[in-house]
């Protein structure tokens, strides 16, 4: 029985899967956008949301928990300084998955995972640009 087992196996062993997700979340924090397959994108979204929530908590224990998962200390610093202030007033839903079609080699469905931009800041930028 499979009761209480969350997450997909992604065709990998457990150590390979965790290593892959750790690398992906580190790159995702660095570049703020990643192109990958749909199933990996869904798993990455779960981990990335938890990391941003840790960043918003901001205490020492949360920083150590993030350091245990994210590969580089500079990305943890970015998570706790930049991303936590960006999503301070947002109660979840920090990332979005945009489906972009199929990969050429094996026809796997691909997606782009990206951080959500603040809607109010985008509106003020558009208004300022149109006023000029």
Beta strands, then each sheet from edge to edge (+ up, - down):
strand 1: 33-37
strand 2: 95-102
strand 3: 109-115
sheet 1: 1+ 3- 2+
end
